[in-house]
Amino acid sequence: MLPIVPDDETIQSVISIVQPSLPGLDTNKLHDAVIDAYPEWQGVVGEKRVRRVMANSKKDEEAEGPIKDDNASTITTPKTKKKKKAKAKAKASSRETYPTSSLLPDSVLTLPPTVAVRYFDKQKGKGLVALRRIEEGETLWKEDPWIIAPEWDIFDLQQRAVACAHCTTPFSQSSALVVSCQHCSARYCTRLCFSRSVSTHPLLCPGQNAASVPLLKQARSLAWMALHAISRVTARVLLGGEQEWDVVKAMAELGMEERFQKIHLTPERETWKRVWTLYVDAFRSPQALKIVAKSKKPLAEQTEKELFSYEGFLRGLGRMSLNLESHGGLYLLHSHLNHSCDPNLSIRHLQRSSALARITVIAKRAILPGEELIITYVDPSLDIAQRRQALGEWGFGNCTCSRCNREAATVEDESQGQEKRRHESSLDMKDLERELKEGLGLWG
């Protein structure tokens, strides 16, 4: 895996957060505090780098000089005004809400030999790059979901016990390989899927934790895939401990409140609070607590708060919506892929007879070493205005891929052409008006 190399601005922003809460620290201890906040910078951001960033920041402040209001004795020159405006603009930009993410722990991420993880910047976050030339049509990797909250037609098959409750594969009732849950109607296509289901199923099993039933019924009635997904994720975290939570919190996140601000709709807080109550009841029930206690993997108090507080729940819902693949899978490697309206990868569900949830990642064209691996987050058949609107609703900003730049230039040319035609049409009408008035003798 390639090391994270943050820029000076990113380091300075972390220092500005850490330093006020720990006044009086020398550079050595401040460096330790920065690394505690961002462990992935260990071995990459040294004490000298922190000292240099702080020194450069101090120089910038001294160069900007004092700026006072009109009643102050110091005069604000045009130069300082310009700097003040630039600083205000940068500050406003830094407050803009966009999805945030961090790197997954090395222990949970298995990389194929063709790709590497790279950290780009604060806004773009992590991504994947090619380590060698990849040919068009080449399969880069196949991946099973970390969590699967399947499409509702598959979910209904699972409820009727004719599809595997773990991997979603349909099967015949007479299959000799099928294994059943001892407490509910859930069935599994093989003993392997049955054994893997212990990571989530006990807490979502009607026979073992009846309090989970209203939550899943609500998710189905609302057809809310993110609610179903967060239920399964929470079950996995409670049964697997902090290492599973490390996976979840590394995923890209944009909360529900921020999401609704982006799409300019009134937040559905009544619905959110209702499902949050069902969610807490499902995982804090006496049956659930007993199941969790058996796992002997207690969570930190802060993790419990993040999982079950109302604000943490909303962030979790937003995280699910942002990372779920269209068929309902949450994939660790797939979650690293950034967007382009001109993608070089295609995500396929090729194994229709088995492991339906497994994805296959295929190159749409030749990819050069060092080139970023990208997929599309939106319907590529939409025009540029619609694509930008869809991306803006999740805080991604405007896509600047080659396709978008080309289409934006075309739209601008067409707009300028329309303006020119309107102007020429206006001149033609004035000429006609003048000729009519001259013919009627109205100019005198």
N, C-alpha and C positions, 0 to 999 in steps of 0.2 A: 504494500500500500504506500502511495506517495505521501510524504509528510505534509501537514497543514502549514502553509506559510502565510500568515495574516499580514496585511499591510499595516503601515504605521498608524493610519487613521483608526483601524479596528483596535489596535493595541491601546491607543490613546483613549478610545471610548471606554474600554474596560478599566483602564487606570482611573478615569474620571468617576467611575462608579465605585471602585474599591477604595480609593484614597480617602474620600470624605468620611467613610464609615470607620476607617482605621487611621486616624490622624497621628502624625508623629513617626510614622514608619520610615526607616531608612530604605535605600534602594534595594538592598538585599532582601529585606522582609517584604517590601512591596512586590518584588518579583515573585516571591513565594506565594503571596496572596493572589497574584494574577494567575499563576499556574494552578492554584487550588480551584480558582473559578473556571479555568479552561485547561483541564488536564491534558487535552490533546496537543497543547503547545509545548509540553515537556520535551526538552531536547531540541526544540526549534526556536523558541523565543528565550534568549539568555538574558542574564542580568545587564550585560552591556547594551543589549537592544532596548531594554526598558529605560536605562539611563539616557540613551541617545534620544528616544522618543520624547521623554520628559524635557530634555534640554531643548529640543527643537520646538516643542510646544511653548516653552517659556520664551524663546526667541520670537516666536510669532506674536505672542502677547505684547512683548516689549516693542516690536516693530509697529504694531498697530497703534500704540500710544494711547493716552487717555482720551476718552470721548465723553463729553458732558452735554447736558441739555442747554437750552438757550439762556437759562438763568445762571448757569455756571460761569466761572471766570475763564475757563479754557475754551478757546474758539474751536469749533468743529470745522475743519478744512474740507474742501471737496474730496481730497484724497482719503481722509478718515471716514467721510460719509460713504464713499464708495466701498471701503472695507467693511463698514458697519452693515451696509445693505447686503454685501456678499455673505457676511457672517450670519445675518438673520435668515437669509435664503437657505444657507447650509443647515442652520438649526431647524428650520421648518421642514426641510427635506428629511432630516434625520428622524423627525417625528412621524413621517408617513408610515402607515401600517402596511407591512407586507409579510408574507409567510416567513417564519424563521425555522431553522433546523440545525442539527449538529451531526457529527459523524457517529455511526453505530460502533459499538465495541468490536474490536478485532475478533474476539472469541466467538461472535455469533455470525460473522459475515464470511462466507466462503466465496472467493473471487475466482472466476474462470481465468485461465492464463492469458486470455486476449485483452483483458480490461484492468484498469486501475481506478481507484477512487481519488478524486482531486477536490480540494476546497478552493472555490473561486474567490468569493468575497462575501460580505455580510448579507447583501441583498439576494444574490444568486445562491449562495450557500454551496452545498456539495454537488458533485456530479460524477459522471464516469467518462473516461477517455480510453481510446484504443491504444494498445501497446504495440501492435503491429498492423500491417495492412490487412484489412478484412474485405473479402470479395463479395460482390453482390450475390444474394441468395444464401450466404453462409449462415449457419446457425451458431450464435454466440454462446447461448446457454439455455437450459431448461430449468424452470424453477417451480417448486411447489409452494403454496401459500403458507405464510407464517400463521395467518388466521384466515378463515373463509366464512364470510357471511353471504351466501350465494343468492343469485337472482331468485325471485319469489316462486317461480315455477319449479325450480330445483328444491327450494326449501319445502314446498308442499309435498314433493316426492319423498323427501326425508321424513316428513311428519307421517306419511302413509307407510313408512318403512319399506319403500321400494327403491331407495337410493341410499348410498352409504352416508351415515350421519357425520362422517369425518371428511372424506375426500370428495363426496358428492356423486360418485359413480353409480349409475342405475344398475340394478341387478334383478335377476328373476327370483321369484319366491322359492324355487326349488334348488338354488345354488347350494352346493355342499360346503362352500367356503364361508358362507355368511355366519356371522357371530352376533348374538343379541345381547343387549344390556339386560342385566338381571332385575333392574328397577323400573324400566320404562320400555316403550315400544321402539326405541332407537335400535337400528341394526347396522352392521358394518360389513363391508364387502370381504374383508380378510381379517385374520387375527392381528396382523400388523396395524391396520387402521384402528382396531379395537384398543390395542395397547397405547397407540398415540393419542387416542381421545381422552385419556386421563388428564391431559394438560388443561382441559376446559370442561369436559362433560359433567363431572360430578356436581359442579355448582349450577349447571343449567339443566340438570336431569329432574323431571317432574317428581320422580319417586324419591330422590335424595334431597331435593331442595324445592319444595312446592312453591316457595315465594318467587321463584324465577318464572313461573308460568304467566302471571299477569304482565310481566315486562316483555316477554317474547310475543305474547298475544298483541300487545300494544304496538310493538315494532311491525308485526305482520299487518295489523289493521290500518296502520298509517303508511304501510309500504316504505318504511324508513330504514334503509339499508345501514346508514351510519349508526342508528340506535342499536340495531342487531349486532353490528361490528364491535361497538364499544362494550357491549355485554360480553362478547366472547373474549375480547382483549382483557377486560377486567378479571374475568375468570382465570385467564392464563397468568396474569400478574399475581393474583392472590395465591394461586397454587404453585407458582414457580419462583416467587420471591423477587428481590431487588434486581437481579440480572435481567429479568423480563421487563421490568419497569425501565431499565436503561435503554432497552430497545425502543420502547414506546416513546419516551421523551426525546429521543433523537430524531424522530420523524417530523417532517414539515408541519407547522402548526399555524392556523389562523382561527381565532375564536369565533363563536356564533355571533356575538355582538358586532365584532369588526366586519364579519361577512355581510350582515344585514345593512351596515352602514355603506358598504361598497355597492350593494344592489338597490339602495335607497328604498327599502321596505321597512314597515313597522315590525320590530322584533316580535316573534310569537312567544312571548315570555310565559303566558299561561300554559301553553302546551309544553314548553321546556320544563317548567316547574312540576307539572303533572308527571311527566316521564322521569324526571329526576327523583321524585318521591318513590316511584315504582322501582327505580334503579337501586336506590339506597336500601329499600325494603328487601330487594332480592338478595343483595350481598351482605346485609347486616342482620339477616334473620338468624334465629338460634341454630337452625339446621346448617346454614352457610358457615357460621362461625365455627361450628363443630368440625365441618369438613376442612376448613382452612387450618384449624389447629392441628389436625392430623398431618398436614404437609410439613410442619415444623420449619417453615420458612417465613418467619415474621417480617413484616415490612416496617420501614422507618416511619416515625410519626408524620414527617413531612410528606412522605409518599401517600400515606392514608388520607391526609388532608387534601392532597392534589387529586386523588381519585374520587373522593366522596363529597367534597365541598361543591356547592352549586356552581361557582366560578370555574373550578377545575373540571367539572362535568361538561360545561359548555366548551371549554378548550378541547376536551377530549372528543366531543362530537365534531368540532371543526377539524380536528386532526384526522378523524376517520374520513370525513367527506373529502378532504384534500388528498389522501393517500390511497383510497380504495381504487382498485382497478375496476373497469366498467362491469365486469361479471361478479364483483363482490369480493375479490381476493385482496389481501394485504400482503405484499411481497417485499422482502427486505432489500434485495438487489434492485428490483424494479423501482422501489421508492427513491432511488438515487437519480433516476433519469429526469433530466430537465426538458423543457418544451421548445419546439420550433414548429412553425407552420410548414416547414420543408424538412420533415424528419428523415433521418437515415436508418431508423429501425422500425420494424413492424412487430407488434405483439400478437401472437396467434394462440388459439386453443385448438391444437391439432389432434390431440388424442381423444376422440369422441367416444371410443368404446371403453376407455379406462382412464382414471385420474383426470376427470374433466376439468378440475381446478388448476391443473398444471399448465403453465404458459411456456411457449417457445419464442425466443427472441431471435429475429432474423434480420439480416442486413438488407435494406431496400436498394442500396447501391454500394459501390466500392467506398471504403472508409480508410483514410490515411492514418499512419501512426501519429498519435498526439491529438487527433481530431476528437471532439466531444461526441459522445453517443447521445442521441436525442430522439424523443418521440413527440407526438402531438397530443396536447391536452384537450383540444377542441375539434369539432367536426371540420375536417379540411375542406369540405365542399362549400362552407360559408364564405361570404365575401369578407374583405379585410375589416370593414366596420363592425360586422357581427363577431368576427373572431376576436377583435380587440375588446369589444364589450364583454364577451365571455371571459376573457383572461383578466380584464379589469375587475370583474366581480369577485375574483379571488386574490386581488392585490398583486398580480404578477407584472402589471404595467404593460406597455406596448411591446409586442414582439418585433425585433429588428432583424429577423432572418432575411436571407436574400429574396425570398418570395414576397415578404411584407414590404421590404424597401422598394422592390420593383412595382408592386401593386399600388403602394402609396404614391409613388412618382406618377403612375398612370392616372390615378384619381386626381392628383394635383393638376396635371396637364389638362385633363378633361374639364376640371373646374375653371381653369384659366381660359380654356376654349369657349366654355359656356358664357363666361363673363364677357369675353371679346365679342361673341355673337350677340349678346344682349346689348352691348354698347353700339355695335354696328347697326342693329335693328332700331335702336333709339335714334341714331343719326339719320337713318333712312326715313323714319317717321317725321323727323323735323324737316328734312328736305321736301317730303311730300306736302307737309303743312305749308311750307313757304311757297311752293309752286301753286297750291290751291288759292292761297291768299293773294298771290300776284295775279292769278287769272281772274279773280273776282274784284281786283282793284282795291284790296283792303290794306295795302302797305302804306298808303299815303297818309 
